[in-house]
Amino acid sequence: MHTRTIALGALLALGLATAAQAQQCGGDFAAWRSAVRAEAANDGIGERGLSALEAARIDETVLQRDRAQGVFNQTFIEFSGRMINDYRLKNGAANLSKYADTFARAQSEFGIPGPVIASFWALETDFGAVQGDFSTLNALATLAHDCRRPEIFRPQLVALLHLIDQGWIGADVTGAWAGEIGQMQMLPSDYYTKGVDGDGDGRVDLKGSAPDAILTAARNLQSLGWKPGQPWLEEVRVPDQMPWEKTGLVNPLPRSEWAAMGVTRRDGSPLENDAMQAGLILPMGHRGPAFLAFENYDIYLEWNQSLIYTLTAAHLAARLDGAPRFDPRSPEQGLAPEMMKQLQQKLAGRGHDVGKIDGILGAGTRGAVRQEQLRLGLPADGWPTPTLFSNL
């Protein structure tokens, strides 16, 4: 459950909120709610949706969750080991079989492989078992009224009122604290614009209907730019020596170039000698696991911006598609969270933009680490080690 990147085009297509309206926040809640009501009415929402808005209340627990989102400081091996478990692998295979016709439709109509959808289904809600118990109406009203990110949540609140007004969901619908709904944890704007009636009952039910949830997720992934028939992630082996500074998602190269540097398939066989672009991900450095991430991997980053989460989701999809568990190899020791914060402070002091000093190994920190490794003559793989820390 997480707040996703929201496509601005989808919101504009809905005709939901102007930029100025979306920025309105704070102050007296009743007055603010009246302004939202006027906006919603102007957007064509009828009495059912407007009446639901009148019942919206501030939920302090939502604000606490928003302010205290957990620091993501687990390594890829730790996080994936916890998230890709026997339960999810077993039930993922069972659901791929149970809903084989629906997954076949997702593949034929939207170009999305079943294992890709099933991996999100597993990680988001354990196949619908854990969907969240927050009032979606109150959660979105709270976050839209709050001045931290109103430009994200006010349009989602209006989209929710559209869903309620048209009878797709009830005003009492529940979900995640940040407003996601259903088995795939879809935001209201995606629910409204991309909902698919997969079971043919005349309505889109993302909470109770697995076919609806599967096909809506497929349509959403298609809208994000998924390329049918192309891979998303492949585990590989890397040589002992290579230009490590060329690795990372920001440096995609043709597979032929990776092959020329000595990168092979996991079993040692050669890569395809073609021009398909891929970035070489070394989540724990050049001595740890290694993956080629193709253009479709970018779609995972549209779903969630965390490298560790998306790499786990993409590998789970590969596992459900028949791949073995990745080889952890023998990565060098990393840094504890407090030491990571100190490293970020040192990097910032050297003029690097690492973003927030939070102990999280994000893209900015990885990039800064790579530059300092190059300067110091260390393997520039973006993985901070005690050796790098002491040299700085």
SVG drawing of the C-alpha trace seen along z (x, -y; Angstrom):
<svg xmlns="http://www.w3.org/2000/svg" viewBox="-29 -29 71 53">
<polyline fill="none" stroke="black" stroke-width="0.4" points="0.0,0.0 1.6,-3.2 1.1,-6.5 1.8,-6.2 2.9,-8.6 -0.4,-9.9 -0.5,-10.6 -1.5,-14.3 -3.0,-13.5 -5.5,-11.1 -6.6,-13.8 -7.0,-16.4 -9.0,-13.9 -11.4,-13.6 -11.8,-17.4 -11.4,-17.2 -9.5,-20.1 -7.6,-23.0 -4.1,-23.6 -5.3,-26.5 -8.2,-24.6 -6.0,-21.6 -3.7,-23.9 -6.4,-25.1 -5.9,-23.5 -6.0,-24.0 -8.1,-26.3 -11.6,-25.6 -12.5,-22.1 -16.2,-22.9 -15.4,-25.9 -12.9,-23.9 -15.4,-21.1 -17.9,-23.5 -15.4,-24.7 -14.8,-21.0 -18.5,-20.5 -18.9,-23.5 -16.0,-22.1 -17.5,-18.6 -20.9,-20.0 -19.4,-22.0 -17.7,-18.8 -21.1,-17.1 -21.3,-15.1 -24.8,-14.6 -26.6,-14.6 -25.4,-11.1 -21.8,-12.0 -22.3,-15.5 -24.1,-14.0 -21.3,-11.6 -18.9,-14.5 -20.9,-16.1 -20.1,-13.1 -16.3,-13.4 -14.2,-13.9 -10.6,-14.5 -8.8,-11.2 -5.8,-12.0 -4.5,-8.5 -4.1,-9.1 -2.0,-12.2 0.1,-10.2 0.7,-7.5 1.5,-10.2 4.1,-11.8 5.6,-8.6 6.1,-6.5 8.7,-3.9 12.3,-4.4 13.1,-1.9 16.6,-0.8 16.4,3.0 18.7,4.5 17.4,6.2 18.3,9.6 16.5,8.9 13.4,7.3 12.9,9.8 13.5,12.7 10.7,11.5 8.3,10.6 8.8,13.5 7.7,16.3 6.2,19.7 2.7,18.5 2.9,16.0 4.6,18.3 2.1,21.1 -1.0,18.9 0.3,17.0 0.6,20.2 -2.9,21.3 -4.5,18.0 -2.8,18.0 -4.5,21.4 -7.8,20.5 -8.2,17.3 -6.4,18.6 -9.1,17.3 -9.0,13.9 -5.2,13.7 -5.4,14.9 -7.7,12.0 -5.4,9.6 -2.6,10.8 -4.6,10.7 -6.4,7.4 -3.8,5.4 -0.5,7.2 0.3,7.8 1.6,11.2 -0.3,13.0 2.7,13.3 3.3,9.5 -0.2,8.8 -0.1,11.7 3.1,10.3 1.4,6.9 -1.7,8.7 0.5,10.7 2.6,7.8 -0.3,5.3 -2.9,7.3 -1.9,11.0 -4.5,11.7 -7.2,9.6 -6.9,10.8 -5.5,7.5 -7.1,4.4 -7.0,1.9 -9.7,0.8 -9.4,-3.0 -12.5,-5.0 -11.4,-6.0 -13.6,-9.1 -12.1,-10.3 -8.6,-9.4 -8.7,-11.4 -10.5,-14.3 -7.9,-14.4 -5.0,-14.3 -6.6,-16.8 -7.3,-19.3 -3.7,-18.9 -1.3,-21.3 1.5,-18.7 0.3,-17.3 -3.1,-18.7 -2.3,-18.7 -2.2,-14.9 -5.1,-14.1 -7.8,-16.7 -8.3,-15.3 -8.4,-11.8 -11.1,-12.9 -13.2,-14.3 -12.6,-11.1 -13.9,-9.1 -17.1,-11.3 -17.6,-10.4 -17.4,-6.7 -19.8,-7.1 -22.2,-9.2 -22.4,-6.7 -22.9,-3.8 -19.7,-2.0 -18.8,-2.0 -20.5,-3.0 -19.6,-6.0 -18.4,-3.6 -15.8,-2.0 -12.5,-1.2 -8.9,-0.8 -5.4,-1.9 -4.6,-5.0 -3.5,-6.9 -6.8,-6.3 -6.0,-3.2 -8.9,-0.8 -9.3,2.9 -7.3,6.0 -4.7,4.2 -4.8,1.0 -5.9,-1.4 -6.3,-5.1 -9.8,-6.4 -8.8,-8.2 -7.5,-5.0 -10.5,-3.1 -12.8,-5.6 -10.9,-5.9 -9.5,-2.4 -12.0,-0.2 -12.9,3.0 -16.0,5.2 -14.1,8.5 -16.8,10.8 -19.6,9.3 -22.0,8.4 -22.5,4.9 -20.3,3.1 -16.6,2.7 -15.9,4.1 -12.2,3.9 -12.7,5.1 -14.8,8.2 -14.2,9.3 -10.8,10.8 -11.5,10.7 -12.4,7.0 -9.2,6.3 -7.0,8.3 -8.2,6.7 -8.2,3.2 -4.6,3.6 -3.8,4.9 -5.4,1.8 -3.6,-0.5 -0.2,1.1 -0.9,0.8 -1.7,-2.9 1.7,-3.4 3.4,-2.1 4.0,1.6 5.5,3.1 3.8,6.4 6.0,9.4 9.1,7.8 10.9,8.8 11.0,6.8 13.9,8.4 16.5,11.1 19.0,12.3 22.6,12.3 26.2,13.0 28.8,10.3 32.6,10.7 35.1,9.9 36.2,6.8 34.2,4.4 33.5,0.7 31.1,0.6 30.4,-3.1 28.2,-2.0 25.8,-0.1 22.6,-1.5 19.1,-2.3 20.3,-5.6 22.7,-4.0 20.8,-1.6 22.9,0.1 22.1,2.6 22.4,6.2 25.2,6.7 27.3,4.2 26.7,5.9 27.6,9.2 30.8,7.6 31.7,6.6 31.4,10.2 27.8,10.2 26.1,13.6 22.8,15.2 22.6,16.7 23.6,20.2 26.7,18.8 25.2,18.9 25.6,15.8 23.1,12.9 21.2,12.2 23.5,10.2 20.9,7.5 20.1,3.8 17.4,4.3 18.1,1.7 18.7,2.7 20.3,1.2 22.4,3.4 21.2,3.3 23.5,4.2 21.3,3.6 24.1,4.6 27.2,3.9 29.3,5.8 29.7,8.8 25.9,9.2 22.9,10.2 22.8,8.8 19.9,8.1 19.3,6.6 16.3,4.3 14.5,3.7 12.2,0.9 9.2,2.6 10.9,2.3 10.3,-1.4 6.6,-0.6 7.3,0.8 8.8,-2.5 5.6,-4.2 3.8,-2.0 6.3,-2.5 9.5,-4.6 11.5,-2.4 14.2,-0.3 14.1,2.4 10.3,2.7 10.2,2.7 13.1,5.1 11.3,7.5 8.0,7.2 9.7,7.8 11.7,10.8 8.5,12.2 6.9,12.0 9.9,13.8 9.5,16.5 5.8,16.9 6.9,17.2 9.2,20.1 12.6,18.4 14.6,19.7 15.4,17.7 18.2,15.2 21.7,16.1 22.6,13.8 26.4,14.3 28.6,12.6 28.0,8.9 30.3,6.6 29.1,5.3 26.8,2.3 26.2,-0.5 23.8,-0.6 21.1,-3.3 22.9,-5.8 26.2,-5.4 24.2,-5.8 23.0,-9.2 26.5,-10.2 27.6,-9.2 24.8,-11.3 26.0,-14.2 29.5,-13.7 28.3,-13.5 26.2,-16.6 29.1,-18.4 31.1,-17.5 28.3,-19.1 26.3,-16.0 22.5,-16.2 21.4,-13.2 18.0,-14.6 16.8,-14.2 19.3,-13.0 17.2,-9.9 19.5,-6.9 17.8,-5.5 19.9,-4.4 17.9,-6.1 18.8,-7.0 20.5,-10.3 22.7,-8.7 23.6,-5.8 24.6,-8.3 26.7,-10.3 28.4,-7.1 29.2,-6.1 30.9,-9.5 33.0,-9.3 33.9,-5.7 35.2,-6.8 37.2,-9.6 38.8,-7.2 39.6,-4.5 37.0,-2.1 34.6,0.1 31.9,-2.4 28.9,-0.2 26.9,-2.6 27.0,-0.4 28.3,-2.2 30.7,-0.2 32.7,-0.8 35.7,-1.2 34.1,-4.1 32.9,-5.6 36.4,-5.6 38.0,-6.9 35.6,-9.9"/>
</svg>
